[in-house]
Amino acid sequence: MDLTGDLPAEAPADGGLTTGAVARLLGVAPTTLRSWDRRYGIGPAARQDGRHRRWTGADIAALRHMCALTSSGLPPAEAARTVLAGTAGSSEAPRPAHASRASGPLPVGRARQECRGLARAAVRLDAPALDELLTAVLDRYGLPAAWDEVMMPVLHAVGRKWETAGERYIEVEHLLSWHVSGALRGVAAGRAPAPGAGAALLACAPGETHTLALEALAATLTQQGLPVRMFGAAVPAGALEDAVRRTGPAAVVLWAQSRKTASPALVARLDAIEWGVRGARRRPVVCVAGPGWAGRQPPGARHLSGLAEAVDTLGTL
């Protein structure tokens, strides 16, 4: 789906959309809309009771053009002058010479409306909008659904753009990943872990740098009051084995994004680790996750195919 396509022009019966509704529709922070109104005059033609902004279809069309211009690299003040000069009906925004090569739409397909808003904000490199949109989807859907149905589809859309555009969109991916990571780390624990509960040790395989899926798992487990040890990207095999011996986790989750980093040999070594006193020795349950393990589940390991399954499995250990 083209994220720069036409937005609904219909206004509700009461005369227009609220600033919050327009912000969600466009993938722009409400503070950005208010700033454009205050600084540049890109605002609603009428206000409810003379104070509250109500945006009509024509107002939204002007905002859409403003978003297209700023996404192409035009400074907001210059973009506003172009819109106010009467070019809002133009089908394409002029592209300045210094514009980013990554100003096109992201292919999110038939996804939630929030995906389109988040993708628009990412392409515009609009950090405040990313934070507000991510907070909103976490509040509305909860962490597992927000990850599966909003965050992950947009991240995958960036990846699909890379496949056809080389290193273009790398700045979009980096900014989006940073803000998704921050939103996941900001999820509060729902309750304290139960006394004696065995921790889940989460780590990427050696050489693996993709951590966001593990961060989503760590945040969900923490939210549910399950103890977690998150070690993140590219953990050397020896360091990971030492961490297992020192912490005695109930489970180890080893993430691999690609087949190159998926190591069945490391799984076997982790599965063989024991700790505890003689006669009461314990071993971790080793789980593998990520597309790198597709079609090659190592003996003795459990395969976690998604966030919900991973949470359910680890919650029973």
C-alpha positions in Angstrom: 0.0 0.0 0.0 1.3 3.4 -1.0 1.7 5.4 2.3 1.5 8.7 0.5 -1.8 7.9 -1.1 -5.0 9.9 -0.6 -6.4 10.2 2.9 -10.1 10.1 3.6 -11.6 13.5 2.8 -14.8 12.9 4.6 -15.3 14.8 7.8 -17.6 13.6 10.6 -21.0 15.1 11.1 -19.7 17.5 13.8 -17.5 19.3 11.2 -14.0 17.8 11.4 -11.5 15.5 13.0 -9.7 16.2 16.2 -6.0 16.9 16.3 -5.4 13.5 17.8 -7.3 11.6 15.1 -5.5 13.5 12.4 -2.2 12.8 14.0 -2.9 9.0 14.0 -4.1 9.2 10.4 -1.0 11.0 9.2 1.6 9.5 11.5 2.5 12.9 12.9 2.9 13.9 16.5 0.0 16.1 17.7 2.7 18.5 19.0 4.0 18.8 15.4 0.5 19.6 14.0 0.1 22.3 16.7 3.5 23.7 15.9 2.8 23.9 12.2 -0.5 25.7 13.0 1.2 28.2 15.4 4.4 28.8 13.4 3.3 28.6 9.8 -0.5 28.9 9.6 -1.0 25.3 8.4 -4.0 24.7 10.6 -7.8 24.1 10.5 -9.9 26.8 8.9 -12.4 26.6 11.8 -12.3 25.8 15.4 -15.0 24.3 17.6 -16.2 26.9 20.1 -13.5 29.1 18.7 -10.7 27.2 20.5 -10.5 23.5 19.7 -9.0 22.5 16.4 -11.3 20.5 14.1 -9.7 19.4 10.8 -11.8 19.2 7.6 -11.0 17.2 4.5 -9.5 20.2 2.9 -7.3 20.9 6.0 -6.1 17.3 5.9 -5.3 17.5 2.2 -3.0 20.5 3.0 -1.4 18.6 5.9 -0.8 15.6 3.6 1.0 17.9 1.1 3.0 19.4 4.0 4.0 15.9 5.1 5.0 14.9 1.6 7.2 18.0 1.3 8.9 17.6 4.6 9.4 13.9 3.9 11.2 14.8 0.8 13.7 16.9 2.7 12.2 20.4 2.4 12.5 22.5 5.6 9.1 23.0 7.3 9.0 26.8 6.7 9.7 26.4 3.0 7.2 23.5 2.8 4.5 25.7 4.5 5.1 28.5 2.0 4.6 26.1 -0.8 1.3 24.7 0.6 0.0 28.2 1.5 0.8 29.4 -2.1 -1.9 27.2 -3.3 -0.1 24.0 -4.5 -1.8 21.6 -2.2 -3.7 20.1 -5.1 -0.5 19.0 -6.8 -0.3 15.2 -7.2 3.4 15.2 -6.5 5.5 17.3 -4.1 8.6 18.9 -5.6 11.8 17.1 -4.6 14.7 19.4 -3.6 18.2 18.5 -4.7 19.3 17.7 -1.1 16.3 15.5 -0.4 16.9 12.1 1.2 16.7 9.1 -1.2 14.5 7.4 1.3 11.4 9.5 1.0 9.2 7.0 -0.7 6.5 4.8 0.9 7.1 1.7 2.8 5.2 -1.5 1.6 3.2 -2.4 4.7 0.4 -4.1 2.7 -2.9 -4.8 4.4 -1.9 -3.8 7.8 -3.5 -1.9 10.7 -3.9 1.9 10.2 -1.3 2.4 12.9 1.3 0.6 10.7 0.7 3.2 8.0 1.1 6.1 10.5 4.2 4.6 12.0 5.7 4.0 8.5 5.0 7.6 7.5 6.6 8.9 10.6 9.7 6.7 10.1 10.2 7.8 6.5 10.0 11.4 7.6 12.5 10.7 10.4 10.0 12.2 12.8 11.3 11.1 16.2 8.5 12.7 18.4 5.8 11.2 16.2 7.5 7.7 16.5 7.5 7.9 20.3 3.9 9.1 20.5 2.6 6.5 18.0 4.5 3.6 19.7 3.2 4.6 23.1 -0.3 4.8 21.7 -0.2 1.3 20.2 1.3 -0.3 23.3 -1.5 1.3 25.4 -4.2 0.3 23.0 -3.3 -3.3 22.1 -0.8 -4.5 24.7 2.7 -5.5 24.0 2.3 -8.9 22.2 -0.3 -7.5 19.7 1.5 -4.2 19.3 4.7 -6.1 18.4 3.1 -8.7 16.1 0.6 -6.4 14.3 2.3 -3.0 14.2 6.0 -2.8 15.1 7.2 -6.0 13.3 5.3 -5.3 10.0 6.8 -1.8 9.7 10.3 -3.1 10.5 9.8 -5.8 7.9 8.7 -3.2 5.4 12.0 -1.4 5.9 13.8 -4.6 5.2 11.8 -5.2 2.0 12.8 -1.7 0.9 16.4 -2.6 1.4 16.1 -5.6 -0.9 15.3 -3.3 -3.8 17.1 -0.2 -2.8 20.5 -1.3 -1.6 21.6 0.7 1.4 18.9 3.3 1.0 16.5 3.5 4.0 19.3 2.6 6.4 18.7 5.8 8.3 15.0 5.0 8.5 15.7 1.5 9.8 18.1 2.8 12.4 15.8 5.5 13.7 12.8 3.2 13.8 14.7 0.5 15.5 16.1 2.8 18.2 12.6 4.1 19.0 11.0 0.7 19.0 13.8 -0.5 21.4 13.2 2.5 23.6 9.4 1.8 23.7 10.0 -1.9 24.6 12.5 -0.9 27.4 9.9 1.5 28.8 7.3 -1.2 29.4 6.8 -1.5 33.1 6.8 -4.7 35.1 3.3 -5.9 35.9 4.4 -7.5 39.1 7.5 -8.7 40.9 8.8 -12.2 40.0 7.6 -15.0 42.2 10.2 -16.1 44.8 12.3 -18.9 43.4 11.1 -18.5 39.9 13.7 -19.7 37.4 14.9 -17.0 35.0 14.9 -17.1 31.2 18.3 -16.2 29.8 17.9 -14.5 26.4 20.8 -14.0 24.0 21.6 -13.7 20.3 23.9 -16.3 18.8 27.5 -15.3 18.2 27.8 -12.9 15.3 24.0 -12.1 15.5 23.2 -8.4 15.9 19.4 -8.4 15.5 18.0 -8.0 19.0 14.5 -6.4 18.7 12.5 -9.6 18.8 14.4 -10.7 21.9 13.8 -7.2 23.4 10.0 -7.7 22.7 10.2 -11.1 24.5 12.1 -9.7 27.4 9.6 -6.9 27.8 6.6 -9.2 27.7 8.1 -11.6 30.2 9.0 -8.7 32.5 5.5 -7.3 32.2 4.1 -10.7 33.3 6.4 -10.9 36.3 8.7 -13.5 35.0 12.5 -13.1 35.7 14.7 -12.4 32.7 18.4 -12.0 32.0 18.8 -10.2 28.7 22.3 -10.4 27.1 21.5 -9.0 23.7 23.5 -9.1 20.6 26.4 -11.3 19.4 27.2 -13.1 22.7 30.4 -15.1 22.3 29.9 -18.8 22.9 32.2 -19.1 25.8 30.7 -16.0 27.6 27.2 -17.4 27.1 28.2 -20.8 28.5 29.7 -19.1 31.5 26.6 -17.0 32.0 24.4 -20.1 32.1 26.7 -21.8 34.7 26.7 -18.6 36.9 22.9 -17.9 36.7 21.4 -21.4 36.5 18.4 -20.3 34.3 15.3 -22.4 33.8 15.6 -21.7 30.1 18.0 -20.3 27.5 16.6 -18.7 24.4 19.1 -18.4 21.5 18.1 -16.1 18.7 19.4 -16.4 15.1 18.1 -14.1 12.4 20.0 -16.0 9.6 21.2 -19.5 8.9 24.8 -18.2 9.1 24.5 -17.4 12.8 22.3 -20.4 13.8 24.7 -22.8 15.5 23.4 -26.3 16.4 26.8 -27.1 18.0 26.3 -24.2 20.5 22.8 -25.5 21.3 24.3 -28.9 22.1 26.9 -27.3 24.4 24.3 -25.3 26.3 22.1 -28.3 26.6 24.9 -30.3 28.3 25.6 -27.7 31.0 24.7 -28.7 34.5 24.8 -27.0 37.9 23.8 -27.7 41.5 24.9 -30.2 44.1 25.5 -33.9 43.4 22.3 -35.8 43.2 20.3 -32.7 42.4 21.9 -31.5 39.2 19.9 -29.3 36.9 20.1 -28.4 33.2 18.5 -25.5 31.3 15.7 -26.0 28.7 17.3 -24.7 25.6 15.0 -22.9 23.1 15.8 -21.6 19.7 14.0 -18.7 18.0 14.3 -16.6 14.8 14.2 -17.3 11.1 17.7 -18.7 11.1 16.5 -21.9 12.7 13.8 -22.5 10.1 13.9 -26.2 9.0 16.9 -27.0 11.2 15.7 -27.6 14.8 18.7 -29.0 16.8 18.1 -32.2 18.8 17.0 -31.5 22.3 16.0 -27.9 21.7 12.5 -26.4 21.7 11.6 -24.2 18.7 9.7 -21.0 19.6 7.8 -19.8 16.5 6.5 -16.5 17.7 6.2 -14.1 20.7 2.9 -15.6 22.1 4.3 -19.2 21.9 7.6 -18.1 23.5 5.8 -16.4 26.4 3.5 -19.4 26.9 6.4 -21.9 26.8 8.7 -20.0 29.1 5.8 -19.2 31.5 5.4 -22.9 32.2 9.1 -23.6 33.1 
